[in-house]
Amino acid sequence: VFRTSQSYARWWEGCSSCHFMRAEWFDAFVTLKTFAEHSNASQKDITYFKHMLVRLGSLLHATALAELEKGATGGEGDDGSFFY
């Protein structure tokens, strides 16, 4: 019972850390987007920058999750999971 409880607690802590990581990055990208909206740059440049932020934020999160998955599986597998 102790090992099961300990394993579950560690698993839940890992899930909570992943959600916290995503939330912190989301806050950072929203802040950057807000600063960009009040920029003196052209509307075209601001729109381009905001679109790039969304893509880079998504890529950052996907790469972090892929790195976690890689560590959990011990490397590349035949299960079709994403590896960079």
N, CA, C and O atoms as CSV, one atom per row, in Angstrom:
chain,resi,resn,atom,element,x,y,z
A,1,VAL,N,N,0.826,-1.186,0.000
A,1,VAL,CA,C,0.000,0.000,0.000
A,1,VAL,C,C,0.871,1.251,0.000
A,1,VAL,O,O,0.548,2.230,-0.672
A,2,PHE,N,N,1.975,1.227,0.750
A,2,PHE,CA,C,2.843,2.397,0.815
A,2,PHE,C,C,3.436,2.714,-0.551
A,2,PHE,O,O,3.461,3.875,-0.957
A,3,ARG,N,N,3.915,1.697,-1.267
A,3,ARG,CA,C,4.527,1.942,-2.575
A,3,ARG,C,C,3.514,2.496,-3.559
A,3,ARG,O,O,3.833,3.389,-4.344
A,4,THR,N,N,2.306,1.978,-3.524
A,4,THR,CA,C,1.262,2.476,-4.414
A,4,THR,C,C,0.940,3.927,-4.108
A,4,THR,O,O,0.808,4.741,-5.022
A,5,SER,N,N,0.814,4.251,-2.852
A,5,SER,CA,C,0.520,5.629,-2.454
A,5,SER,C,C,1.650,6.567,-2.844
A,5,SER,O,O,1.411,7.670,-3.335
A,6,GLN,N,N,2.867,6.130,-2.627
A,6,GLN,CA,C,4.038,6.943,-2.973
A,6,GLN,C,C,4.132,7.140,-4.478
A,6,GLN,O,O,4.420,8.242,-4.942
A,7,SER,N,N,3.893,6.091,-5.236
A,7,SER,CA,C,3.934,6.186,-6.702
A,7,SER,C,C,2.858,7.129,-7.210
A,7,SER,O,O,3.120,7.961,-8.079
A,8,TYR,N,N,1.662,7.009,-6.681
A,8,TYR,CA,C,0.564,7.865,-7.100
A,8,TYR,C,C,0.856,9.327,-6.755
A,8,TYR,O,O,0.574,10.222,-7.552
A,9,ALA,N,N,1.414,9.566,-5.584
A,9,ALA,CA,C,1.743,10.932,-5.178
A,9,ALA,C,C,2.797,11.531,-6.103
A,9,ALA,O,O,2.700,12.702,-6.470
A,10,ARG,N,N,3.798,10.748,-6.483
A,10,ARG,CA,C,4.832,11.249,-7.401
A,10,ARG,C,C,4.262,11.505,-8.786
A,10,ARG,O,O,4.605,12.495,-9.432
A,11,TRP,N,N,3.389,10.610,-9.243
A,11,TRP,CA,C,2.765,10.793,-10.551
A,11,TRP,C,C,1.932,12.069,-10.548
A,11,TRP,O,O,2.007,12.858,-11.490
A,12,TRP,N,N,1.143,12.278,-9.503
A,12,TRP,CA,C,0.295,13.453,-9.433
A,12,TRP,C,C,1.123,14.729,-9.340
A,12,TRP,O,O,0.751,15.755,-9.910
A,13,GLU,N,N,2.240,14.670,-8.626
A,13,GLU,CA,C,3.132,15.830,-8.533
A,13,GLU,C,C,3.718,16.164,-9.905
A,13,GLU,O,O,3.861,17.337,-10.249
A,14,GLY,N,N,4.055,15.149,-10.679
A,14,GLY,CA,C,4.558,15.371,-12.035
A,14,GLY,C,C,3.509,16.013,-12.926
A,14,GLY,O,O,3.817,16.927,-13.690
A,15,CYS,N,N,2.271,15.540,-12.833
A,15,CYS,CA,C,1.178,16.140,-13.609
A,15,CYS,C,C,0.966,17.594,-13.208
A,15,CYS,O,O,0.788,18.463,-14.061
A,16,SER,N,N,0.986,17.846,-11.923
A,16,SER,CA,C,0.802,19.220,-11.441
A,16,SER,C,C,1.928,20.124,-11.919
A,16,SER,O,O,1.689,21.278,-12.274
A,17,SER,N,N,3.148,19.612,-11.930
A,17,SER,CA,C,4.283,20.408,-12.407
A,17,SER,C,C,4.159,20.725,-13.886
A,17,SER,O,O,4.501,21.830,-14.308
A,18,CYS,N,N,3.674,19.771,-14.686
A,18,CYS,CA,C,3.474,20.019,-16.125
A,18,CYS,C,C,2.426,21.097,-16.344
A,18,CYS,O,O,2.606,21.967,-17.196
A,19,HIS,N,N,1.346,21.055,-15.598
A,19,HIS,CA,C,0.306,22.074,-15.736
A,19,HIS,C,C,0.811,23.441,-15.280
A,19,HIS,O,O,0.481,24.463,-15.880
A,20,PHE,N,N,1.610,23.451,-14.221
A,20,PHE,CA,C,2.176,24.704,-13.736
A,20,PHE,C,C,3.125,25.294,-14.771
A,20,PHE,O,O,3.124,26.503,-15.005
A,21,MET,N,N,3.939,24.433,-15.394
A,21,MET,CA,C,4.870,24.882,-16.426
A,21,MET,C,C,4.100,25.525,-17.582
A,21,MET,O,O,4.465,26.604,-18.050
A,22,ARG,N,N,3.040,24.864,-18.040
A,22,ARG,CA,C,2.241,25.392,-19.135
A,22,ARG,C,C,1.606,26.723,-18.758
A,22,ARG,O,O,1.565,27.647,-19.570
A,23,ALA,N,N,1.117,26.823,-17.542
A,23,ALA,CA,C,0.472,28.058,-17.095
A,23,ALA,C,C,1.462,29.222,-17.033
A,23,ALA,O,O,1.128,30.346,-17.408
A,24,GLU,N,N,2.667,28.953,-16.565
A,24,GLU,CA,C,3.685,30.011,-16.496
A,24,GLU,C,C,4.081,30.488,-17.884
A,24,GLU,O,O,4.220,31.688,-18.118
A,25,TRP,N,N,4.265,29.541,-18.813
A,25,TRP,CA,C,4.598,29.932,-20.186
A,25,TRP,C,C,3.446,30.698,-20.819
A,25,TRP,O,O,3.669,31.675,-21.534
A,26,PHE,N,N,2.214,30.262,-20.563
A,26,PHE,CA,C,1.050,30.963,-21.092
A,26,PHE,C,C,1.026,32.402,-20.590
A,26,PHE,O,O,0.786,33.325,-21.368
A,27,ASP,N,N,1.270,32.599,-19.306
A,27,ASP,CA,C,1.305,33.952,-18.749
A,27,ASP,C,C,2.388,34.801,-19.410
A,27,ASP,O,O,2.173,35.978,-19.701
A,28,ALA,N,N,3.544,34.201,-19.643
A,28,ALA,CA,C,4.639,34.937,-20.283
A,28,ALA,C,C,4.270,35.348,-21.707
A,28,ALA,O,O,4.529,36.482,-22.110
A,29,PHE,N,N,3.670,34.439,-22.469
A,29,PHE,CA,C,3.309,34.764,-23.842
A,29,PHE,C,C,2.156,35.763,-23.908
A,29,PHE,O,O,2.124,36.602,-24.808
A,30,VAL,N,N,1.217,35.689,-22.980
A,30,VAL,CA,C,0.134,36.671,-22.942
A,30,VAL,C,C,0.694,38.055,-22.615
A,30,VAL,O,O,0.248,39.054,-23.179
A,31,THR,N,N,1.654,38.114,-21.721
A,31,THR,CA,C,2.286,39.385,-21.392
A,31,THR,C,C,3.000,39.965,-22.605
A,31,THR,O,O,2.878,41.158,-22.883
A,32,LEU,N,N,3.745,39.131,-23.331
A,32,LEU,CA,C,4.418,39.596,-24.547
A,32,LEU,C,C,3.413,40.092,-25.581
A,32,LEU,O,O,3.639,41.108,-26.237
A,33,LYS,N,N,2.311,39.375,-25.722
A,33,LYS,CA,C,1.267,39.774,-26.670
A,33,LYS,C,C,0.680,41.127,-26.282
A,33,LYS,O,O,0.439,41.972,-27.144
A,34,THR,N,N,0.453,41.331,-25.006
A,34,THR,CA,C,-0.109,42.589,-24.536
A,34,THR,C,C,0.845,43.748,-24.785
A,34,THR,O,O,0.420,44.822,-25.211
A,35,PHE,N,N,2.128,43.540,-24.521
A,35,PHE,CA,C,3.107,44.583,-24.803
A,35,PHE,C,C,3.153,44.887,-26.294
A,35,PHE,O,O,3.290,46.047,-26.683
A,36,ALA,N,N,3.043,43.868,-27.129
A,36,ALA,CA,C,3.095,44.059,-28.579
A,36,ALA,C,C,1.907,44.878,-29.068
A,36,ALA,O,O,2.049,45.679,-29.992
A,37,GLU,N,N,0.744,44.690,-28.464
A,37,GLU,CA,C,-0.443,45.428,-28.895
A,37,GLU,C,C,-0.300,46.930,-28.695
A,37,GLU,O,O,-0.939,47.711,-29.399
A,38,HIS,N,N,0.522,47.336,-27.756
A,38,HIS,CA,C,0.717,48.763,-27.475
A,38,HIS,C,C,2.015,49.287,-28.074
A,38,HIS,O,O,2.536,50.318,-27.648
A,39,SER,N,N,2.531,48.570,-29.062
A,39,SER,CA,C,3.772,48.959,-29.717
A,39,SER,C,C,3.510,50.050,-30.752
A,39,SER,O,O,2.377,50.258,-31.188
A,40,ASN,N,N,4.569,50.730,-31.127
A,40,ASN,CA,C,4.493,51.746,-32.175
A,40,ASN,C,C,4.719,51.149,-33.558
A,40,ASN,O,O,4.711,51.877,-34.551
A,41,ALA,N,N,4.919,49.855,-33.639
A,41,ALA,CA,C,5.161,49.195,-34.922
A,41,ALA,C,C,3.867,49.176,-35.738
A,41,ALA,O,O,2.783,49.466,-35.232
A,42,SER,N,N,4.019,48.830,-37.005
A,42,SER,CA,C,2.839,48.768,-37.880
A,42,SER,C,C,1.928,47.617,-37.455
A,42,SER,O,O,2.365,46.658,-36.820
A,43,GLN,N,N,0.664,47.737,-37.816
A,43,GLN,CA,C,-0.308,46.698,-37.459
A,43,GLN,C,C,0.072,45.354,-38.079
A,43,GLN,O,O,-0.146,44.301,-37.479
A,44,LYS,N,N,0.635,45.397,-39.270
A,44,LYS,CA,C,1.070,44.166,-39.941
A,44,LYS,C,C,2.176,43.474,-39.141
A,44,LYS,O,O,2.150,42.256,-38.964
A,45,ASP,N,N,3.140,44.250,-38.663
A,45,ASP,CA,C,4.237,43.675,-37.870
A,45,ASP,C,C,3.739,43.143,-36.527
A,45,ASP,O,O,4.201,42.104,-36.055
A,46,ILE,N,N,2.807,43.851,-35.923
A,46,ILE,CA,C,2.255,43.398,-34.643
A,46,ILE,C,C,1.503,42.086,-34.817
A,46,ILE,O,O,1.646,41.168,-34.009
A,47,THR,N,N,0.704,42.000,-35.870
A,47,THR,CA,C,-0.042,40.768,-36.140
A,47,THR,C,C,0.907,39.608,-36.410
A,47,THR,O,O,0.701,38.500,-35.916
A,48,TYR,N,N,1.950,39.869,-37.199
A,48,TYR,CA,C,2.945,38.829,-37.482
A,48,TYR,C,C,3.607,38.355,-36.189
A,48,TYR,O,O,3.779,37.154,-35.978
A,49,PHE,N,N,3.974,39.296,-35.331
A,49,PHE,CA,C,4.632,38.954,-34.072
A,49,PHE,C,C,3.712,38.121,-33.174
A,49,PHE,O,O,4.153,37.146,-32.565
A,50,LYS,N,N,2.440,38.503,-33.094
A,50,LYS,CA,C,1.503,37.757,-32.256
A,50,LYS,C,C,1.298,36.339,-32.785
A,50,LYS,O,O,1.218,35.389,-32.006
A,51,HIS,N,N,1.215,36.197,-34.091
A,51,HIS,CA,C,1.073,34.860,-34.680
A,51,HIS,C,C,2.324,34.022,-34.422
A,51,HIS,O,O,2.232,32.824,-34.156
A,52,MET,N,N,3.487,34.657,-34.503
A,52,MET,CA,C,4.742,33.945,-34.246
A,52,MET,C,C,4.818,33.516,-32.778
A,52,MET,O,O,5.307,32.427,-32.474
A,53,LEU,N,N,4.339,34.363,-31.873
A,53,LEU,CA,C,4.334,34.001,-30.454
A,53,LEU,C,C,3.505,32.747,-30.202
A,53,LEU,O,O,3.922,31.868,-29.448
A,54,VAL,N,N,2.347,32.663,-30.822
A,54,VAL,CA,C,1.496,31.487,-30.640
A,54,VAL,C,C,2.216,30.235,-31.135
A,54,VAL,O,O,2.200,29.199,-30.470
A,55,ARG,N,N,2.838,30.333,-32.287
A,55,ARG,CA,C,3.540,29.172,-32.846
A,55,ARG,C,C,4.737,28.759,-31.991
A,55,ARG,O,O,4.952,27.573,-31.743
A,56,LEU,N,N,5.514,29.747,-31.544
A,56,LEU,CA,C,6.682,29.431,-30.724
A,56,LEU,C,C,6.281,28.884,-29.352
A,56,LEU,O,O,6.935,27.982,-28.828
A,57,GLY,N,N,5.217,29.421,-28.776
A,57,GLY,CA,C,4.735,28.906,-27.493
A,57,GLY,C,C,4.261,27.474,-27.613
A,57,GLY,O,O,4.526,26.648,-26.739
A,58,SER,N,N,3.560,27.179,-28.694
A,58,SER,CA,C,3.092,25.816,-28.930
A,58,SER,C,C,4.260,24.863,-29.132
A,58,SER,O,O,4.273,23.754,-28.599
A,59,LEU,N,N,5.238,25.310,-29.907
A,59,LEU,CA,C,6.420,24.489,-30.148
A,59,LEU,C,C,7.214,24.254,-28.865
A,59,LEU,O,O,7.710,23.153,-28.630
A,60,LEU,N,N,7.331,25.278,-28.049
A,60,LEU,CA,C,8.043,25.146,-26.778
A,60,LEU,C,C,7.377,24.109,-25.880
A,60,LEU,O,O,8.048,23.260,-25.293
A,61,HIS,N,N,6.054,24.184,-25.779
A,61,HIS,CA,C,5.337,23.234,-24.928
A,61,HIS,C,C,5.413,21.816,-25.489
A,61,HIS,O,O,5.606,20.863,-24.734
A,62,ALA,N,N,5.263,21.671,-26.798
A,62,ALA,CA,C,5.339,20.346,-27.417
A,62,ALA,C,C,6.732,19.733,-27.238
A,62,ALA,O,O,6.858,18.535,-26.983
A,63,THR,N,N,7.763,20.548,-27.371
A,63,THR,CA,C,9.132,20.052,-27.195
A,63,THR,C,C,9.380,19.621,-25.754
A,63,THR,O,O,10.024,18.600,-25.512
A,64,ALA,N,N,8.875,20.389,-24.806
A,64,ALA,CA,C,9.040,20.029,-23.397
A,64,ALA,C,C,8.325,18.721,-23.083
A,64,ALA,O,O,8.872,17.869,-22.383
A,65,LEU,N,N,7.107,18.554,-23.594
A,65,LEU,CA,C,6.376,17.309,-23.362
A,65,LEU,C,C,7.055,16.131,-24.049
A,65,LEU,O,O,7.085,15.028,-23.501
A,66,ALA,N,N,7.601,16.354,-25.249
A,66,ALA,CA,C,8.315,15.286,-25.943
A,66,ALA,C,C,9.565,14.881,-25.163
A,66,ALA,O,O,9.915,13.701,-25.111
A,67,GLU,N,N,10.227,15.849,-24.564
A,67,GLU,CA,C,11.415,15.542,-23.758
A,67,GLU,C,C,11.030,14.729,-22.524
A,67,GLU,O,O,11.744,13.801,-22.142
A,68,LEU,N,N,9.909,15.073,-21.904
A,68,LEU,CA,C,9.436,14.296,-20.755
A,68,LEU,C,C,9.057,12.876,-21.182
A,68,LEU,O,O,9.351,11.907,-20.482
A,69,GLU,N,N,8.408,12.769,-22.323
A,69,GLU,CA,C,8.017,11.452,-22.823
A,69,GLU,C,C,9.253,10.617,-23.162
A,69,GLU,O,O,9.286,9.414,-22.901
A,70,LYS,N,N,10.250,11.250,-23.735
A,70,LYS,CA,C,11.486,10.556,-24.074
A,70,LYS,C,C,12.161,10.002,-22.825
A,70,LYS,O,O,12.676,8.884,-22.836
A,71,GLY,N,N,12.156,10.786,-21.748
A,71,GLY,CA,C,12.749,10.325,-20.506
A,71,GLY,C,C,11.963,9.189,-19.874
A,71,GLY,O,O,12.539,8.312,-19.229
A,72,ALA,N,N,10.646,9.203,-20.058
A,72,ALA,CA,C,9.800,8.168,-19.454
A,72,ALA,C,C,9.916,6.840,-20.192
A,72,ALA,O,O,9.839,5.778,-19.575
A,73,THR,N,N,10.102,6.895,-21.515
A,73,THR,CA,C,10.166,5.660,-22.292
A,73,THR,C,C,11.597,5.168,-22.490
A,73,THR,O,O,11.813,4.051,-22.962
A,74,GLY,N,N,12.564,5.992,-22.134
A,74,GLY,CA,C,13.949,5.570,-22.267
A,74,GLY,C,C,14.500,5.718,-23.673
A,74,GLY,O,O,15.507,5.091,-24.002
A,75,GLY,N,N,13.879,6.517,-24.498
A,75,GLY,CA,C,14.370,6.734,-25.855
A,75,GLY,C,C,13.289,6.502,-26.872
A,75,GLY,O,O,12.103,6.479,-26.544
A,76,GLU,N,N,13.695,6.331,-28.096
A,76,GLU,CA,C,12.725,6.159,-29.170
A,76,GLU,C,C,12.056,4.803,-29.083
A,76,GLU,O,O,12.674,3.800,-28.725
A,77,GLY,N,N,10.775,4.799,-29.420
A,77,GLY,CA,C,10.022,3.574,-29.358
A,77,GLY,C,C,9.273,3.326,-30.655
A,77,GLY,O,O,9.255,4.174,-31.546
A,78,ASP,N,N,8.662,2.169,-30.753
A,78,ASP,CA,C,7.892,1.810,-31.934
A,78,ASP,C,C,6.417,2.128,-31.759
A,78,ASP,O,O,5.592,1.694,-32.564
A,79,ASP,N,N,6.081,2.861,-30.744
A,79,ASP,CA,C,4.672,3.150,-30.480
A,79,ASP,C,C,4.153,4.338,-31.267
A,79,ASP,O,O,2.995,4.722,-31.103
A,80,GLY,N,N,4.983,4.930,-32.120
A,80,GLY,CA,C,4.550,6.052,-32.941
A,80,GLY,C,C,4.522,7.369,-32.208
A,80,GLY,O,O,3.940,8.336,-32.700
A,81,SER,N,N,5.136,7.431,-31.047
A,81,SER,CA,C,5.125,8.673,-30.306
A,81,SER,C,C,6.082,9.680,-30.956
A,81,SER,O,O,6.974,9.310,-31.719
A,82,PHE,N,N,5.874,10.952,-30.634
A,82,PHE,CA,C,6.629,12.036,-31.241
A,82,PHE,C,C,8.011,12.165,-30.613
A,82,PHE,O,O,8.142,12.284,-29.395
A,83,PHE,N,N,9.014,12.139,-31.438
A,83,PHE,CA,C,10.383,12.414,-31.013
A,83,PHE,C,C,10.987,13.385,-32.009
A,83,PHE,O,O,10.741,13.277,-33.211
A,84,TYR,N,N,11.762,14.318,-31.530
A,84,TYR,CA,C,12.385,15.285,-32.417
A,84,TYR,C,C,13.810,14.886,-32.696
A,84,TYR,O,O,14.513,15.580,-33.430
